[in-house]
Amino acid sequence: MYVSIKSPLSFLLLLAINTSVVPAQADGVLPGLSALSEADIREYAIAFVNMSTSPGLEGAALTVDNDERHSDQWRSSLGFNAEFTLKDHIFNGYWGMAVVGGRLEDSIEFIADNGNPVQLDVTREVVGLRGSLGLSFPIDKYFKLRPFLSLILSDMQSEVILDDQFVLDYNLPTNRINNSAQMWSTVGSLEALYTRWYGNYQLQLSGQYHLIYTKSFSEDNPILQDTEDWNDAAQLKIKFIGPTRLSSAGRPWQWNAYTNYTNFLSTNEASLGYNDFFEIGAGLDWEINIKPLDWFGWQFLGIKAGLIVGENVEGYSVGLTAR
């Protein structure tokens, strides 16, 4: 199967290509790709970074498979969030830190300008550090609002392997292109949380909205040398928690079942292969209630597993949880 170069997917798969490979090409990113838009390339690069590093997104392995594309993606994070007491105020402070990362592997075939078939293999990796700071306002005994601001610093490494025939057709010096970009993102978030007990069972509802500003810098990729973009995303989460008869070190275990919905609201669907998906899963949490400092505390340590479903995307999430 071959995809026309005018498909937006071709923009995504070429986002890592360095325009300096062919300096004489003033009107395009690479010879033979006349419809390739630098603006789209920037947008798709930033969408990948946002998918991997933004707050509220938990670890996942995703596969995109449709008539035009097969893509394997994953993201992961290691960190914590906690509230801390602000004396003489009715609200608490909120902070968090995390190491975040993601990887994407893409392979696609399309038709170049000269009518010949071309295959590209693209790999991208991103690693970042995220810090968050905000406030937590109790509205009543069930409901609280939590506005917070996050700063994310990340490094993206990209590799594109060009089809050998494509390299010969357009007299390119190499079939393997490597480059990098550094990005910083500022994310304004509003989270609404509702918690209620029904006997020994607890219902947790939360909604999050994130407004994301991202700026990129690169020394070896002029497309990402100095650019910026705005995006937003939203999440809805429902969790039901109940007791078990299990205990460890005298501390009880709890079971939970959850459903999450994620929507990358303003992201072009072609950049990731999807805009939204559901995650349905279950887990076990061990109640530890450790709070050595007012600024930091753990209530539960647990495990979880979930299935991810959406249009053109499926996957899973398995890992440790801490809250």
C-alpha positions in Angstrom: 0.0 0.0 0.0 1.3 3.5 -0.9 0.2 6.8 0.4 0.3 10.0 -1.6 2.7 12.6 -0.4 -0.2 15.0 0.0 -1.5 12.9 2.9 -0.9 14.7 6.3 0.7 11.5 7.6 3.7 12.1 5.4 4.3 15.3 7.3 4.4 13.5 10.6 6.8 10.9 9.4 9.3 13.4 8.0 9.3 15.8 11.0 12.8 14.8 11.9 14.3 15.5 8.5 17.0 18.2 8.6 16.5 20.8 5.9 20.3 21.3 5.8 20.7 17.9 4.1 19.9 19.7 0.8 20.7 23.4 1.3 19.8 24.4 -2.2 16.1 23.5 -1.8 14.6 26.8 -0.8 11.0 25.9 -1.5 10.7 22.6 0.3 11.9 20.5 3.1 13.4 17.8 0.9 13.5 17.4 -2.9 10.7 15.2 -4.1 8.4 16.2 -1.3 6.8 19.3 -2.8 3.7 19.3 -0.5 5.7 19.0 2.7 4.8 21.9 5.0 7.3 23.1 7.6 4.4 24.5 9.7 2.9 21.0 9.9 6.2 19.4 10.8 6.6 21.8 13.7 3.0 21.1 14.9 3.5 17.3 14.8 6.9 17.4 16.6 5.3 19.4 19.4 2.3 17.1 19.5 4.6 14.1 20.1 6.3 15.9 23.0 3.0 16.9 24.5 1.7 13.3 24.3 4.8 12.1 26.2 5.3 14.7 28.8 2.2 16.7 29.7 0.7 16.4 33.3 -2.2 14.0 33.9 -1.1 11.5 31.2 -0.1 8.1 32.7 2.2 5.5 31.2 0.8 3.6 28.2 1.8 1.6 25.2 -0.2 2.5 22.1 -0.5 1.1 18.6 -2.0 3.0 15.7 -3.1 0.8 12.8 -5.2 2.1 9.9 -5.2 2.0 6.1 -2.4 4.6 5.9 -0.2 4.0 8.9 1.3 1.6 11.5 2.8 3.2 14.5 4.1 2.0 17.9 4.1 4.6 20.7 4.8 4.5 24.4 5.1 7.0 27.3 6.2 6.6 30.9 6.7 8.7 34.0 8.2 8.4 37.5 7.3 11.0 40.0 4.9 12.2 42.7 2.3 14.9 43.6 1.4 16.1 47.0 -0.5 18.8 48.9 1.1 20.8 51.7 -0.4 23.0 54.4 -0.4 26.8 54.1 -0.9 28.2 57.6 -3.7 30.7 58.2 -5.3 29.9 54.8 -8.3 27.8 54.0 -6.6 26.3 50.9 -3.5 24.1 50.6 -0.5 24.3 48.3 0.1 21.6 45.7 3.4 20.5 44.0 4.8 17.7 42.0 7.9 16.5 40.1 8.4 13.8 37.6 10.8 12.3 35.1 8.9 11.7 31.9 9.7 10.1 28.5 8.3 8.6 25.3 9.2 6.8 22.1 7.5 6.6 18.7 8.4 4.2 15.8 6.8 4.8 12.4 7.1 3.1 9.0 5.2 4.3 6.0 5.2 3.9 2.2 4.1 6.7 -0.1 4.6 8.0 -3.7 7.2 10.7 -4.2 6.9 13.5 -6.8 8.6 11.4 -9.5 6.0 8.6 -9.1 8.4 6.1 -7.5 7.4 4.3 -4.2 9.4 5.4 -1.1 9.6 3.9 2.4 10.7 5.8 5.5 11.4 4.5 8.9 11.2 7.2 11.7 12.2 6.8 15.3 11.7 9.6 17.9 12.6 9.6 21.6 12.0 12.3 24.2 13.1 12.5 27.9 12.0 15.4 30.1 11.8 16.8 33.6 8.4 18.2 34.8 7.8 20.4 37.9 4.3 21.6 39.1 3.2 24.1 41.6 -0.3 25.3 42.5 -3.1 25.6 45.0 -5.9 23.3 46.2 -9.2 24.9 47.2 -11.8 22.9 49.2 -15.3 23.9 48.0 -17.1 21.6 50.3 -16.4 18.2 52.0 -16.7 16.4 48.7 -15.4 18.8 46.1 -12.1 20.7 45.5 -10.6 22.7 42.7 -6.9 22.6 42.0 -5.3 25.1 39.6 -1.6 24.6 39.0 1.2 25.5 36.6 3.8 23.1 35.2 7.2 23.7 33.6 8.6 20.9 31.4 12.1 20.7 30.0 12.6 18.0 27.4 15.1 16.7 24.8 14.0 15.0 21.6 16.2 12.7 19.5 15.1 11.8 16.0 16.3 9.4 13.3 15.0 9.0 9.7 16.1 6.2 7.4 15.3 7.1 3.8 14.6 4.5 1.1 17.9 3.8 -0.9 16.2 4.4 -4.2 14.9 7.8 -3.0 18.4 8.8 -2.0 19.7 7.9 -5.5 16.7 9.6 -7.3 17.4 12.9 -5.6 21.2 12.6 -5.2 21.1 12.9 -1.4 24.4 12.4 0.5 23.0 9.9 3.1 20.0 7.7 3.8 20.2 8.2 7.5 19.4 11.5 9.2 19.8 12.1 12.9 19.1 15.3 14.8 17.8 16.7 18.0 15.6 19.4 19.5 15.2 20.9 23.0 11.8 22.0 24.1 10.3 23.7 27.1 6.6 23.7 27.8 4.5 25.8 30.2 1.2 24.1 31.1 -1.7 25.8 32.9 -4.0 23.2 34.4 -7.3 23.2 36.2 -8.4 20.0 38.0 -11.8 19.4 39.6 -12.0 16.5 42.1 -15.0 14.9 43.7 -14.7 12.2 46.4 -17.5 10.5 48.3 -17.8 7.5 50.6 -20.7 5.0 50.4 -20.1 2.9 53.5 -16.7 1.1 52.9 -16.7 2.1 49.2 -15.3 5.3 47.7 -16.2 7.1 44.5 -13.6 9.4 42.9 -14.4 11.7 40.0 -11.9 14.1 38.4 -11.7 16.3 35.4 -8.6 18.0 34.1 -8.0 20.7 31.4 -4.5 21.6 30.3 -3.5 24.6 28.2 0.0 24.0 26.8 2.5 26.4 25.3 5.6 24.8 23.8 8.7 26.4 22.4 11.4 24.4 20.6 15.1 25.0 19.9 17.5 23.0 17.7 21.1 23.5 16.4 20.9 20.9 13.7 17.2 21.0 12.5 16.3 24.4 11.1 12.6 23.5 11.1 12.6 23.3 14.9 15.3 25.9 15.4 13.1 28.5 17.1 9.3 27.8 16.9 6.3 27.7 19.2 2.8 26.3 19.4 -0.3 26.3 21.6 -2.4 23.2 22.3 -4.9 21.9 24.9 -6.0 18.6 26.3 -8.7 17.3 28.6 -9.2 14.2 30.8 -12.0 12.7 32.7 -11.4 9.9 35.3 -13.8 7.8 37.3 -12.5 5.4 40.0 -14.5 3.1 42.4 -12.5 1.8 45.4 -13.4 -1.0 47.8 -11.8 -3.0 50.7 -10.3 -6.5 50.5 -9.4 -9.0 53.1 -5.7 -8.8 52.2 -3.1 -7.0 54.4 0.7 -6.7 54.5 2.7 -5.5 57.5 -0.6 -4.9 59.2 -1.8 -2.5 56.5 -4.8 -3.2 54.3 -5.1 -3.6 50.5 -7.8 -2.0 48.5 -9.2 -2.9 45.0 -10.2 -0.3 42.4 -11.8 -0.2 39.0 -11.4 2.8 36.8 -12.3 4.4 33.5 -10.3 7.3 31.9 -11.0 9.4 28.9 -8.3 11.5 27.2 -8.8 14.0 24.4 -6.1 16.0 22.7 -8.5 18.8 21.8 -6.6 21.0 19.4 -4.1 18.5 18.0 -4.3 17.5 14.4 -5.4 13.9 14.3 -2.7 13.1 11.7 0.1 14.1 14.1 -0.5 11.1 16.5 -2.9 9.0 14.5 -5.8 9.7 17.0 -7.3 12.5 19.0 -8.9 10.6 21.9 -9.2 7.2 23.6 -10.6 5.4 26.6 -8.7 3.4 29.2 -10.6 0.8 31.3 -8.7 -1.1 34.0 -8.4 -2.3 37.6 -5.7 -2.3 40.3 -4.7 -3.0 43.9 -3.5 -0.4 46.4 -1.6 -0.9 49.6 -2.4 1.7 52.3 0.9 3.0 53.7 0.1 6.6 54.9 3.7 7.8 55.1 4.2 11.6 55.5 7.7 12.3 56.8 7.4 16.0 55.8 4.4 18.2 55.4 5.4 18.8 51.8 5.5 15.2 50.9 3.4 12.1 51.7 2.3 8.8 50.4 -1.1 7.3 51.1 -1.1 4.3 48.8 1.4 2.2 46.7 -0.2 -0.1 44.1 -0.3 -1.9 40.8 -2.7 -1.5 37.9 -3.5 -2.8 34.5 -5.8 -1.4 31.8 -6.8 -1.7 28.2 -6.9 1.3 25.8 -9.3 1.6 23.0 -10.1 4.4 20.5 -10.6 5.1 16.8 -7.5 3.7 15.0 -5.7 3.2 18.3 -5.4 0.5 20.9 -3.0 -0.4 23.7 -2.5 -1.2 27.3 -1.2 0.3 30.6 0.6 -1.8 33.2 2.6 -0.4 36.0 3.1 0.8 39.6 1.1 3.6 41.1 1.7 5.9 44.0 -0.5 8.6 45.5 
